[in-house]
């Protein structure tokens, strides 16, 4: 610490250190040379396991606690602040560039689509008809799309008294207008969101717990778009039968109709990770569109995740975030078995890992033996605020 107003005749000064809401801690700095004063080395830790040094040289705080160092002399008052990053007990915390240990914030944009309604045609429909009679439109959006067989029909209004979809455009989204018999199944968007604000927050909280050891945290409050009147966005026609991901691997050159439909809901900030909640994804609980998978030449198709609101588990969001930040698919051997140890967060989903056993993202003791994850922490921290 230096202060031009303190001369060499002063042998020590007192500063105060405050961590979070804790009581101020007085520290004594002794004169070294010129205008420099130096005190005893202290460790700021955010894990009780690391709080093992005798005396007061280890100061326990919480992740993201504000740390304030104050000095008030006769003619000057100075203050410096920082936030506690990941625990110092992490394996590679002795790296000389400690700037990487600050808390990095991941920007999310969440869009929630409606649940799917299922009804039946109650009057025969000709290919040119502009009204569709069904058993009920009580929970349908006032405008949107329906799917009958393979035909997508867009409508501009509903007649609740007659249970009609009206103002219909037939053969929408590249489909063909067809005749439909009484009893044909009708899919439509209900005025019920596929998940709630509380559901999104629960996923964010689990993701934060699992990313904490790398000093990564989702920026909050997370913007959550629940659609008109918080009823969920009406599903684009091609997505009424569930979101079907592109089967192309390892790279997607041509998006399918579902991907083209959903991409219009992304925000316009490249370094935002867009999360879409939908009721159904056949045979999956989430799909991540990481940058290296995008071979379309259009950046809009990079860095987004589709979450199945009904089948996701507590670890789904954190797992899919890692696909984006690592810019990689599952890491598997020639037989398709995972290379990542079961203790790794990036281990393929299906095994309900506990938060405590999987927040280690690497390096960690069993990563070297598996040949993966040796620099995962550095990679994902660098990508958090500057997506691949």
N, C-alpha and C positions, 0 to 999 in steps of 0.2 A: 504494500500500500504506500502511495506517495502523496505528499501534500506540501506544496511550496511554502505554506504558512507555518510549517513546523520545522524548526531549526535543529541542528545537531545536538543542542543542549537538552532536548527532550529525549528521554531514554525509552519511553513506552507510551502507547496509546491504547484506549479501550474502544472496541467496536461491539455491536450487538448483531447476533445472527438469529433470525426467526424463520422457522420452518412451518409452513401452513398456519394453523391456528394455535400452534404451541407457544409457550412462554418464551420471550426473548432470552437468548443465551449470551452472557457477556464473555468476550474473548480479549485476551491481552496480546498486543503485537509489540515486539521489541525492535529498537532501532538497529538497522544493519549498516547502511552507508548512504551518503547523500540525503535523499528524502525518502528512502525506502524503509518500511517497517515490515516485519514478518512474524507470523505466529506459528503455532503447532498445526501440523497437517490434520485435517478432519475428513472423515468419509460421510457422505450423505447416502443413505441406502433406503430402499423402498421394500425390503423383504426382511422379515424378522429373522430368517435364517442367517442373513448377512450381518445381523446386529450382534456380533460376538466379540468385539474388541472391548477389553476391560477399560473402565474409566469412561470419559466423555468424548473420546475421539471419534466414535461412531455415533451418528445422529440419525435416528430412524424417522422417516417421513412416509408419505404415501405417494404413489405414482401421480404425477402432475401437480404435486404440492408446489406452491410458490415459495421460493427461498429468497429472503431479503437480508442483505448485509448493509448495515448503516454505520456511519461514522459522523460524529458531530464534534468538531473542534471549536476553538475560540472564534475562528473567522470563517469556517466552512462546514457545510453539511453535504455529505455525499451518500448515495444509495445505489446499490447494484442488485439486480434481480435475475433469477433463472428458475427453471422448473426441473424437478427431479425426473430423470429419464429411467431407463431400465435398471434393474438391480445390479450393483457392482459385482455380485457373485457370479454373473454370467461368465462363461468360459473365456470369451475373448475380450473382456472388459479392460484389459491392459493395453489395448491398441493406443498408439500415440495420438491419434486423431480423435479426441473425446467429443468433438462437435457432433459426431454421429450418434451420441447417446442422448440427444435431446428427444422430446416427444414429437413424433411426426404425426400429422393429422391427415386422415384419409377422407376425402370429400365424397359423399354419396348423394345420389338423387334417386328417390324411391317413387315408383308409379304402381298403383294398385288397380288391377282390373276387376270387373264384376264376376260374381259366380254365374254359372250357366243355368238357365231355366230350360225345362223340358215339357213340351206340350204335344197336342195332337191336332191335326187338321180336322175341322168339323164340317166343311163344305168343299166339294171338289174344286180344284184350282186348275184353270187353263193357263197356258204359257203367257197369255197377254193380260191376265188379270192384274189389277193394281191394288186389290184388297185381298188379304188372306184371313180367313175366319179360323179361329182356334178355340180350344176349350177355355182359355183364360189368358188375359193380358194384365192381370191385376198387379203383378210384380215386375212387369217389363219396363225398360226405359222408354221415354216418350219418343225417342228416335234412335235408330241403330240398324242392326242387321239381324236376319234370321237365316238359318240353314235348314233346308228341307231336302233330304237325300244328298245329292252332290251340288244342288243349286244354292247359291247365296243370293238373298234378296235384301236390298236395303229399303228401309221405310222411313218416312218423315214424321209420322204421328201414329197414335193409337186411339181407338174408339173403345173406351172401357165398358160402355153400356152394351155394345154389340160384340165385344171380344174380337176386334179386328185390328190387324196391322194395316195402315192405310198409307197412301202416297208411295206405293212400292215401285222400286226400280228392279226389274227382273234380270236374272243372269249377270249379277254384279261380280266384281273381282275375277273376271275372265271365265266365269261359269256359263252354262247354257240354260236358258229358261225352259222349264219342263212343266208337264201336267203332273198334278199330285192328287192322289186319291184320299178319300176320307180315312182318317186313322193314321196318315203318314206322320212320322215323328218330326217335331219342330224344335230346333235349338235356338235360344235367344239369350240375351243378357238380362239378368235379374238386377233389381235395384238393391243389391246386397254386395258389399265388397268381399273379395276373396280372402282378405285378412284385415286386421284392425290396426290402429295406431299402437295399441298395446302389444300386438303380435310382432310388429316391426321392431319395436323397442326391445322386446325380449331377444330377438335375433341379434340386434346391435350389441346388447349387453354381453351376450355369450361370445360374440366375435371380439369385443374389446378384451374380455378376460383371456382369450386364447392368443391374442396378439400382444398382450401387455409386456411380455418379457423382451420383446424386440423394440419397446418404446414406441409402438404404433397405437393410435387410437382413432376411432371414427369421429370426425368433427360433428359436434352436436350444437344445437338441435338439428337433427337430420330432416331435410325437407321431404315431406311425404305427401304426394298428390293422390288423394282418394277420389278424384273425379267429381262430377257434378253432385252437389248436396251430400258429399261424402258417401256416395252409393257405389263407388267403383267406376272406372271408365268402362263404357260399353265396349265389348270385345269387337275388334275388327272381324269381319265375316270369316276369313280363313281360320281364325283361332277359336271359333265356337266349338269345334270338336277337340279342343286341346291344342297346346303349342307343340308342333312337331319340329324338332331341330334338324338341321341339315345333316345328312349322313356322311358328307364328305370329310375325309381325314387323310393326311394331317393338315390340310388347308382347304378353306372354303373359297372357291372362285366365284360361284354364282349363288346368291341367297335364294332361299325358297320363298313362297308367298307369305308364310307366317313371319319370317324374318323381315321381309320387306314391309309388312304391315306394322310390326312392333317398333321398328327403328324410328318411325316418325315421332315417337314419344320420348326419345332421348333429349337431354338438354344440349345446349350448344357450347359447353365448356369441355374441352378435350380431357383435362385432367380430373374430371368427375367420373366416378364409377357408377353407372346407371344400373339399378336393381328393379326388375319387373316381377311383380307377384301375379300369378295366374293360378286358377283352380287346378288345372290338370296339365301334366306333361307325360305323355305315354311312356311307360317303362323308365322313368327317371324322376328324381326329386329336384334337380337343378341342372342348368347348362351354363357354362362360362364361355364367353367369346373373347379370348385373350388375343393380343395383338398379332402374334405370329400365326394364328389360325386364319386371320383375315387376309385372303389373297384377292380381294375384290378391287383393290386400288382406291377404295373409299374409306377414309378414316372413321366414318360413322359406324362402321361395322366392327370396330375394335372396342374392347373394354366395357362390356356389359354382361349382365347375368340375368337369366330367367329362373325364378324360384317357383316351385310347385307349392302353393300355399297349403295343400292338404297333406302332402307326404313328407315335407321337409322335416328334419330332426334338428336338435339344438346346435349341432356342429356345422350345419349346411352352409350358412352364410360365411363363416370364417374360412371354411374349406374352399369355397368358390372364389373368395377374395384372393386366396393364395394362388389359384390358377392365373388370375389377372396379374398379380404383383410379380410372380415368378415367370410369367409369360410362357407357361409350359403346360402340357397335358400331364396325366399321371405318369410317373416314372416307373417303368416296368421292365422286366427282363425279357428274354426271347420267348419265354413261355407265357408271358402276360401277367406274371406274378409281380406284386409291388416290390420295388427296391427300397422304398422308404421303410424304416422300422415302424412297428406298430405304435411306438411312443411318439411318432412324428405327427404333427398336425396335418401334414400333407398326405398321410396314409389314406388310400382310397376309402371313401365312405362305405358304410355297410356294417362296420364295427363301431359300436357306440362308445368312442373313446371319452374318457372323463376329461374335464377341463384341466385338472391338476396334472394329468400325465401327458397332455398333448400341447401345452402352451410352449414347450421347447421347440423352436423352429430351426435351430441349428446355428453354429455347430453344437453338437452334443455328443456324448461319448460313443453311442452306437452308430453315428452317422458315417464315420470313416470306414467302418467295417462294411457298411452297405454301399459305400461309394457315392453317396448322395448327400446333399445338404450342408457341405462344409462351409459354404459362404452364403447360405440362404438369408441369414439375417441382414447382411450387407445389401444383398440384391433387393429384398422387399422394402427395406428402409429407403433405399435410393429411389424406388419406384412409387412410394406412397404418395408423394406430392407432385411427382412428375411421371405419370403413367407411361408404360412402354409405348 
